[in-house]
Amino acid sequence: MRIVSWNCNGAFRKKLHLLEELNADVLVIQECEDPVQCRDAHYKQWATNHLWAGDNKNKGLGVFAKPDVRLEPLNLDSGRLQLFLPLMVNDITLLAVWTKEAGSPTFKYIGQLYKWLQLHKTHLATPKAVVIGDLNSNACWDVWDRWWNHSDVVKELENLGLHSLYHSQTGEAQGAETQPTFFLHRKLEKPYHIDYAFLSEMLKIGARISIGAADYWLEHSDHLPLIVDIAPGTNR
């Protein structure tokens, strides 16, 4: 199974063709339109198998899949936390993520994921689980007296048996990534690693991750896609 996560930077309906060569079974797309409320007929037809969450019909969080992939929403209340889409992908528990400021004066971005985990982390403690998306966070922004830093969230996920595939594959430490996933204002001189895929041990066996090329994707978004390939047999 191939899962691709990409913050499309809006207007996803105009960028569908960009993903054809990736041949993903499942797409996790941040900043995309709600197909149900979109007037674009081609987008509606393309998104026949999808789930979507958000309070802005033009910029939400969507999961799109091939027709033979089963998507089932999990009834887990996120309250005012933004933005999370928990679901079953066949027999895999998947949490799609796009953390936002969410109007919180304190628990912004990674703080939103920290609070979501306090509510629902037991649902991720399964042999087949994935947390994937734009976390808008990196260990380089940890604050010394804050208990919900990026590093704290990584530890919470590790305690659930979920590990960052990128860091497992490269051996790089959190906060010392050499491959960025985001370029502020699409400028090559402002690179950051803020998109992640955390996999359970069973799914991590034989899995591989790659990141889209900046010279191609920056024309279309400030984020590069994460491409996660789960080995055959582990996702059955």
C-alpha positions in Angstrom: 0.0 0.0 0.0 1.2 3.5 -0.9 0.1 6.4 1.3 1.0 9.9 0.2 0.6 13.0 2.5 0.8 16.4 0.9 -0.2 19.9 2.0 -1.4 21.1 -1.4 -1.4 24.8 -0.4 -5.0 25.2 -1.6 -6.8 24.8 -4.9 -6.4 21.0 -4.9 -9.0 20.6 -7.6 -6.5 22.1 -10.0 -3.6 19.9 -8.9 -5.1 16.4 -9.2 -3.0 15.5 -12.3 0.2 16.1 -10.3 -0.4 13.0 -8.2 -1.1 10.6 -11.0 2.5 9.4 -11.3 2.7 8.7 -7.6 0.0 6.1 -8.0 -1.1 6.3 -4.3 -3.6 3.9 -2.8 -4.4 6.6 -0.2 -3.9 10.3 -0.3 -3.9 12.5 2.8 -4.3 16.1 1.6 -4.1 19.2 3.8 -5.6 22.5 2.6 -8.0 20.8 0.2 -11.6 21.7 -0.8 -14.5 19.7 0.5 -15.6 17.7 -2.6 -19.2 17.7 -1.4 -19.4 21.5 -1.3 -17.2 22.2 -4.3 -18.8 23.1 -7.7 -16.0 21.6 -9.7 -17.7 18.5 -11.4 -14.4 16.8 -12.2 -13.2 17.1 -8.6 -16.5 15.6 -7.4 -16.2 12.7 -9.8 -12.6 12.1 -8.9 -13.3 12.1 -5.2 -15.8 9.2 -5.2 -14.1 7.5 -2.2 -13.1 10.1 0.4 -13.5 11.5 3.8 -13.1 15.2 4.7 -13.0 17.3 7.8 -12.8 21.1 8.4 -14.7 24.3 9.1 -13.6 26.0 5.9 -15.0 24.4 2.8 -12.1 25.6 0.8 -9.3 24.5 3.1 -9.7 21.3 5.1 -8.2 17.9 5.6 -9.1 15.1 3.1 -8.4 11.5 2.7 -8.9 10.1 -0.8 -8.5 6.4 -1.8 -8.7 4.1 -4.8 -12.1 2.4 -5.2 -11.0 -0.9 -3.8 -9.7 0.7 -0.5 -12.2 0.8 2.3 -12.5 4.1 4.3 -14.5 4.1 7.5 -14.6 7.2 9.8 -13.9 6.6 13.5 -16.4 8.4 15.7 -13.8 10.2 17.9 -14.8 13.7 18.9 -11.9 16.2 18.4 -13.9 19.0 20.0 -12.3 22.3 19.0 -8.9 20.7 18.2 -7.7 21.2 14.7 -7.4 19.4 12.5 -7.7 15.6 12.8 -9.4 12.9 10.7 -9.3 9.5 12.4 -10.4 6.5 10.2 -9.9 2.9 9.3 -8.2 2.3 6.0 -9.0 -1.4 5.4 -7.7 -2.8 8.7 -5.3 0.0 9.5 -6.1 2.7 12.0 -5.0 5.9 10.5 -5.0 9.4 12.0 -4.7 12.1 9.3 -3.3 15.3 10.7 -3.0 19.0 9.9 -2.3 20.9 13.1 -3.4 24.5 13.2 -3.3 27.4 15.5 -6.9 26.8 16.2 -7.4 30.0 18.0 -5.6 28.7 21.1 -3.4 31.1 22.9 -1.3 28.3 24.4 -1.8 24.9 22.7 -1.0 25.8 19.1 0.1 23.4 16.4 1.9 20.5 18.1 -0.1 21.4 21.2 -3.2 20.4 19.4 -1.9 17.0 18.7 -0.7 16.6 22.3 -4.3 17.3 23.5 -5.8 15.0 20.9 -3.6 12.2 22.1 -4.7 12.8 25.7 -8.3 12.1 24.6 -7.9 9.3 22.1 -4.4 7.8 22.1 -5.7 4.3 23.2 -7.3 4.0 19.7 -3.8 4.2 18.2 -2.4 1.4 20.4 -3.1 -1.3 17.8 -0.8 -3.5 15.8 -1.6 -1.6 12.6 -1.6 2.2 13.0 -0.4 5.2 11.2 -0.3 8.9 12.2 0.6 11.0 9.1 0.4 14.6 8.0 1.5 18.2 8.4 2.4 18.6 12.1 3.7 22.2 11.6 6.3 21.3 14.1 9.9 20.3 14.7 12.1 19.5 17.8 14.2 22.6 17.0 11.3 24.6 18.4 11.0 22.8 21.7 10.7 25.2 24.7 12.5 24.2 27.8 9.6 24.6 30.3 6.8 23.3 28.1 5.5 19.8 28.7 3.9 19.4 25.3 6.9 20.0 23.0 7.4 18.2 19.7 9.8 15.9 21.5 7.1 15.1 24.1 4.6 14.2 21.4 7.2 12.0 19.7 7.7 10.2 23.0 3.9 9.8 23.5 3.7 8.2 20.1 6.7 6.0 20.7 5.0 4.8 23.9 2.1 3.7 21.7 4.5 1.8 19.5 4.5 4.4 16.7 7.8 5.6 15.3 8.7 8.1 12.7 9.5 6.2 9.5 11.8 9.0 8.2 14.0 8.9 11.3 14.0 5.2 11.5 15.1 4.9 7.9 17.7 7.7 7.9 19.0 7.3 11.5 18.8 11.1 11.9 17.7 12.6 15.2 14.5 14.6 15.6 15.4 18.2 14.9 18.5 17.3 12.8 16.7 16.3 9.6 18.7 16.8 6.4 15.7 16.5 4.1 13.1 19.3 4.4 9.4 18.9 3.7 8.5 22.5 3.7 10.0 25.8 2.4 8.7 29.0 3.9 7.4 31.2 1.1 8.7 28.5 -1.2 12.2 29.8 -0.7 15.0 27.2 -0.9 17.0 29.1 1.8 14.2 28.6 4.3 13.8 24.8 4.6 12.1 23.0 7.5 11.0 19.4 8.2 7.5 19.5 9.5 5.6 16.7 7.8 5.8 13.2 9.4 4.6 9.6 9.1 4.6 7.5 12.3 4.0 3.8 11.8 3.4 0.9 14.2 6.1 -1.8 14.4 4.2 -4.2 12.3 3.7 -1.8 9.5 7.2 -0.4 9.7 8.7 -3.7 8.8 9.9 -3.3 5.2 8.2 0.1 4.8 10.0 2.9 3.0 9.6 6.7 2.9 10.6 9.2 0.3 10.1 13.0 -0.1 9.2 14.7 -3.3 11.8 16.8 -5.2 11.7 20.5 -4.4 12.6 21.6 -8.0 9.3 20.0 -9.1 6.8 20.4 -6.2 7.6 24.0 -5.1 6.0 25.3 -8.2 2.7 23.9 -6.9 3.0 24.2 -3.0 5.3 25.2 -0.2 5.2 21.5 1.0 6.7 18.4 -0.6 4.8 15.2 -0.5 5.7 12.3 1.8 5.5 9.0 0.0 5.1 6.0 2.3 5.2 2.5 0.9 4.0 -0.3 3.3 5.4 -3.7 2.4 2.9 -6.3 1.0 1.6 -8.6 3.7 1.9 -6.2 6.6 -1.2 -4.2 5.6 -3.5 -7.2 5.2 
